[in-house]
Amino acid sequence: MHASFEIDTHGPGLTEFTDRITRWVREAASDEALLTLFVRHTSCSLLIQENADPEVQTDLAAYINRLVPPSNDPSMAYLTHTYEGPDDMPGHIKAALMPTSLQIPVIHGRMMLGTWQGIYLFEHRTRPHRREVVGLLR
């Protein structure tokens, strides 16, 4: 069983889409399965992260942006792929450092996420995008 999910982002940061995946898994998985999620883009990532306190997402995004600043930052002067904007190559670097796929066990038709875990798309570009995530249950 597979499905495709469009995730609209609002620029850089984390967008939770746990509820959409939960609904699909309930309908598609009757017992045990392994859920694989894969994002079909090169400048965003997928994460399982805390969904109780939004400061976690804020701090995580701030840290990643500090780790990999825009290409117009003097510390990134060595970059050559800059013609698509100062956020493009840093977006590719962030996606190379972070996962673009996730695997989650499903038991009795439920994802085995922890109490405070949510599924997020982490947008690394500065403008909003529509991203596609493919899900596969086996």
Secondary structure, 3 states (H helix, E strand, C coil): CEEEEEEECCCCEEEECHHHHHHHHHHHCCCCEEEEEEECCCCEEEEEEECCCHHHHHHHHHHHHHHCCCCCCHHHCCCCCCCCCCCHHHHHHHHHHCCCEEEEEEECCEECCCCCEEEEEEECCCCCCEEEEEEEEC
